[in-house]
Amino acid sequence: MKIKGKAGLTTAVAVTVVATLAACSGGGAPKNEAGGGSGGGGGNSGYTFAMITHETPGDTFWDRIKAGANQAAKDTGSTLKYSADPDATKQAVLIQNAIDSKVDGIATTLVTPEALIPTVKKAVAAGIPVDSFNSGLGFYQQAGSLVHFAADEKLGGQGAGKRAADDGATKILCTIQQAGSVALEDRCAGVKDSFPNTENLQVNGADDAAVTSAIQAKLSQDKSINWIITLGAAQALDAVKAIAADGSKAKVGTFDTNPDAAQAVSDGKVQFFIDQQPYLQGYLAITQLYLYLRNGNIMGGGKPVLTGPSFVDKTNIAKILPFVKQNTR
């Protein structure tokens, strides 16, 4: 209940912010100093924003991030340049490229803070405002980011562990699909907080077959595992395949979703997914940059703006599923 309440509150705050933007830009924002032309309402604000993430090719989670960012660019009359690389060193290069191209603002994930923060600081030093989102909740102020849009990952993990415990878990397997990701580590740490008999398993999130094989091997080796918490939708579907291949009766809960994983919740193959509302993260990260440049506004007064966590299960999947299929949730 605590998680649902907190997620509901933060979502309400975010929705209020979006409504405020619509009110101020619906008729077209005035010309900005640099641009000439109007912002919002399909006009041209003159702003160019770069969004840089750690997306792994083929991971459909990021489709919702990009859909939200593209809609924000359209609503504010801005140009969006999206790039991504799962390798932190290469992601830092992409941030530097954005600095060199003199974009008006940067929105970036901070999945591996120590590798990314030095370059983010260069952007700030160059006078380019930065929003961070999705990963790096505990590091955004150190990086110099104006605002961070994300879910409380550890809280989500704690809720997942409690749900599994309430459902009779004896041992939980928590899979981590990207080494060094602070957000993923926080998720499994949260699970272990509320259910100490949790074992982490490092898997290669870029190779679904390898994930399935690794989980199946673990289930075969340790028959006491009767719950699996995955940290991404693709890995949840891999876990379902591994359970079937092993003949296990283990249950699956996951962070994040995609259309197939959401359908698996509806079908009862996955017990729940923890929603961080990626569309909203993408939308707000770009919208915030526009509002900061246009009016000096900083959402949340510089505090983290939480977009989750909230749980989606059999009780509410029917309402959420259409939005997931539209890439807006």
C-alpha positions in Angstrom: 0.0 0.0 0.0 2.9 2.3 0.8 4.2 1.9 -2.7 0.9 2.5 -4.4 0.3 5.6 -2.4 3.7 7.1 -3.1 3.5 6.3 -6.8 0.0 7.8 -7.0 1.2 11.0 -5.4 4.2 11.4 -7.7 2.2 10.6 -10.8 -0.4 13.2 -9.8 2.4 15.8 -9.4 3.7 14.9 -12.9 0.3 15.1 -14.5 -0.2 18.5 -12.9 3.0 19.7 -14.5 2.0 18.4 -17.9 -1.3 20.2 -17.5 0.4 23.4 -16.6 2.6 23.1 -19.8 -0.5 22.6 -21.9 -2.1 25.7 -20.4 1.0 27.9 -21.0 1.8 26.7 -24.5 -1.5 25.6 -26.1 -1.8 28.8 -28.0 1.8 29.0 -29.0 4.6 30.4 -26.8 6.0 33.8 -27.5 9.2 34.1 -29.6 12.3 33.2 -27.6 15.3 35.4 -27.7 17.5 33.1 -29.8 14.9 31.5 -32.0 12.4 33.6 -33.8 9.3 31.6 -34.3 6.8 30.3 -31.8 7.1 27.5 -29.3 4.5 24.8 -28.6 1.4 23.9 -30.5 3.4 22.5 -33.4 5.4 25.8 -33.9 9.1 26.3 -33.8 10.7 27.3 -30.5 14.2 27.3 -32.0 15.4 24.9 -29.3 17.3 21.7 -30.1 17.5 19.1 -27.3 19.7 16.0 -27.2 18.5 12.9 -25.4 21.2 10.3 -24.7 20.5 6.9 -23.0 22.1 3.5 -22.3 19.5 1.7 -24.5 20.5 -1.8 -25.6 19.6 -2.4 -29.2 16.3 -4.2 -29.5 15.1 -3.4 -26.0 11.6 -2.1 -26.6 11.5 -0.4 -23.1 13.1 2.6 -24.7 10.4 2.9 -27.3 8.2 4.5 -24.6 11.0 6.8 -23.5 11.4 8.0 -27.1 7.7 8.3 -27.7 7.4 10.6 -24.7 10.4 12.7 -25.7 9.2 13.0 -29.2 5.7 14.1 -28.1 7.3 16.7 -25.8 9.4 18.0 -28.6 6.3 18.3 -30.8 4.3 20.0 -28.0 7.1 22.6 -27.4 8.0 23.1 -31.0 11.5 21.8 -30.4 13.9 19.6 -32.3 14.9 16.3 -30.6 18.2 14.4 -31.3 18.2 11.0 -29.8 21.2 8.7 -29.4 22.2 5.8 -27.2 24.9 3.3 -26.4 24.9 0.7 -23.6 28.6 1.1 -23.1 29.1 3.9 -20.6 32.3 5.2 -22.2 30.6 5.4 -25.6 27.6 7.1 -23.9 29.9 9.7 -22.5 31.2 10.3 -26.0 27.7 10.9 -27.2 27.2 13.5 -24.5 30.4 15.2 -25.6 29.1 15.2 -29.2 26.0 17.0 -28.0 28.1 19.6 -26.2 30.2 20.1 -29.3 27.1 20.6 -31.5 26.0 23.3 -29.0 22.5 21.9 -28.3 20.2 24.0 -26.1 19.8 21.3 -23.5 20.7 17.7 -22.7 18.6 14.9 -21.1 20.6 11.8 -20.2 20.5 8.7 -18.1 23.2 8.2 -15.4 23.3 4.4 -15.5 27.1 4.3 -14.6 27.6 7.6 -12.8 31.4 7.5 -12.4 31.8 7.1 -16.2 29.2 9.8 -17.1 29.4 12.5 -14.5 32.6 14.1 -15.7 31.2 14.7 -19.2 27.8 15.9 -17.8 29.7 18.4 -15.8 31.4 19.7 -19.0 27.9 20.3 -20.4 26.9 22.3 -17.3 30.2 24.2 -17.4 29.5 25.1 -21.1 26.2 26.6 -20.1 24.0 23.8 -21.4 21.2 22.8 -18.9 21.0 19.1 -18.2 18.1 16.9 -17.0 18.8 13.3 -15.9 16.2 10.6 -15.9 15.6 6.8 -15.5 18.9 5.9 -13.8 21.2 7.6 -11.2 18.7 8.9 -8.7 21.4 9.2 -6.0 23.9 11.0 -8.3 22.0 13.7 -10.3 23.0 16.5 -8.0 26.6 15.6 -8.1 26.4 15.6 -11.9 24.8 19.1 -11.9 21.5 18.0 -13.3 18.6 20.4 -12.8 16.1 17.7 -12.1 16.0 13.9 -12.1 12.9 12.0 -13.4 12.8 8.4 -12.2 11.2 5.8 -10.0 12.5 4.9 -6.5 14.2 1.7 -7.5 15.0 0.3 -4.1 11.4 1.0 -2.9 10.2 -0.9 -5.9 12.4 -3.9 -5.0 11.3 -3.9 -1.4 7.7 -4.1 -2.7 8.5 -6.9 -5.1 10.2 -8.9 -2.3 7.2 -8.4 0.0 4.7 -9.5 -2.7 6.7 -12.6 -3.3 6.9 -13.3 0.4 3.2 -12.9 0.8 2.7 -15.4 -2.1 4.8 -18.0 -0.3 8.3 -17.4 -1.7 11.0 -19.7 -0.2 13.9 -18.4 -2.3 14.0 -15.6 -4.9 16.3 -15.3 -7.9 16.9 -11.7 -8.9 18.4 -11.3 -12.4 20.6 -8.4 -13.3 20.9 -7.9 -17.1 23.5 -5.1 -17.2 26.7 -5.0 -15.1 27.4 -1.8 -13.3 23.9 -0.3 -13.5 23.2 1.4 -10.2 19.4 1.3 -10.8 19.4 -2.4 -11.3 21.6 -3.0 -8.3 19.2 -0.9 -6.2 16.3 -3.0 -7.4 17.8 -6.3 -6.3 19.1 -4.7 -3.1 15.5 -3.7 -2.3 14.2 -7.3 -3.0 16.8 -8.6 -0.6 15.9 -6.0 2.0 12.4 -7.4 2.3 13.2 -11.0 1.5 16.8 -11.9 2.7 16.8 -15.3 1.0 17.4 -13.7 -2.4 20.2 -14.6 -4.8 21.3 -12.4 -7.6 22.1 -13.8 -11.0 24.1 -11.8 -13.6 22.8 -12.4 -17.1 23.5 -10.9 -20.5 20.5 -8.8 -21.3 21.6 -8.4 -25.0 21.1 -12.2 -25.6 17.6 -13.6 -24.7 18.6 -17.2 -25.4 21.6 -16.8 -23.0 19.3 -15.3 -20.3 16.8 -18.2 -20.7 19.7 -20.8 -20.5 21.2 -19.1 -17.4 17.9 -19.0 -15.5 17.0 -22.6 -16.5 20.4 -23.8 -15.3 19.9 -22.1 -12.0 16.4 -23.5 -11.6 17.7 -27.0 -12.3 20.6 -26.6 -9.8 18.5 -25.1 -7.0 15.0 -26.5 -6.6 14.3 -24.2 -3.6 13.9 -21.2 -6.0 10.1 -20.6 -6.4 10.1 -17.0 -7.4 12.1 -15.0 -10.0 12.2 -11.2 -10.0 13.5 -9.9 -13.3 14.5 -6.3 -13.9 13.3 -5.9 -17.4 10.4 -7.1 -19.5 12.4 -9.1 -22.0 14.1 -11.0 -19.1 10.6 -11.8 -17.6 9.6 -13.5 -20.9 13.0 -15.3 -20.9 12.2 -16.5 -17.3 8.8 -17.8 -18.4 10.5 -19.9 -21.1 13.1 -21.1 -18.6 10.4 -22.2 -16.2 8.6 -24.1 -18.9 11.8 -25.8 -20.1 12.8 -26.8 -16.5 9.3 -27.9 -15.5 9.5 -25.6 -12.5 6.5 -24.1 -10.7 8.4 -20.8 -10.0 6.5 -17.6 -10.4 7.7 -14.4 -12.1 7.5 -10.7 -11.2 9.3 -8.0 -13.1 10.2 -4.4 -13.3 9.1 -2.6 -16.5 7.1 -3.9 -19.3 6.5 -4.2 -23.0 3.3 -5.3 -24.9 4.2 -9.0 -24.7 5.1 -8.9 -21.0 2.0 -6.9 -20.2 -0.1 -9.5 -22.1 1.7 -12.2 -20.0 0.5 -10.4 -16.8 -3.1 -10.5 -18.3 -2.6 -14.2 -19.1 -1.3 -15.0 -15.6 2.2 -16.1 -16.8 3.8 -13.1 -15.1 2.4 -12.1 -11.7 3.1 -8.3 -11.9 5.2 -5.7 -13.4 6.5 -2.6 -11.6 5.8 0.5 -13.6 8.1 3.5 -13.7 6.1 5.2 -16.5 8.9 5.5 -19.1 6.8 7.6 -21.4 6.3 10.1 -18.7 10.1 10.2 -18.0 10.9 11.0 -21.6 8.1 13.6 -21.8 9.0 15.4 -18.7 12.8 15.4 -19.2 12.4 17.3 -22.5 9.5 19.5 -21.3 11.5 20.5 -18.2 14.4 21.7 -20.5 12.0 23.8 -22.5 10.4 25.3 -19.5 13.7 26.1 -17.9 15.0 27.9 -21.0 11.7 29.6 -21.7 10.6 30.7 -18.2 13.4 29.7 -15.8 11.1 27.0 -14.3 12.6 24.0 -12.5 10.2 21.2 -11.8 10.0 20.0 -8.2 12.3 22.8 -7.2 15.3 20.7 -8.2 14.2 17.7 -6.1 13.7 14.3 -7.8 10.4 14.0 -9.6 9.2 10.4 -9.1 7.3 8.6 -11.8 6.9 5.4 -9.8 7.0 2.7 -8.7 3.5 1.3 -8.9 2.4 -2.3 -9.4 0.4 -3.6 -12.3 -1.2 -7.0 -11.9 -4.3 -9.0 -12.7 -6.4 -6.4 -10.8 -5.6 -3.4 -13.0 -3.9 -4.8 -16.2 -7.0 -4.4 -18.3 -6.9 -0.7 -17.9 -3.1 -0.4 -18.5 -2.6 -2.9 -21.3 -4.0 -0.7 -24.2 -1.6 2.2 -23.2 1.3 -0.2 -23.2 0.4 -1.4 -26.7 0.3 2.2 -27.8 3.8 2.9 -26.3 2.3 5.6 -24.0 2.7 3.7 -20.7 
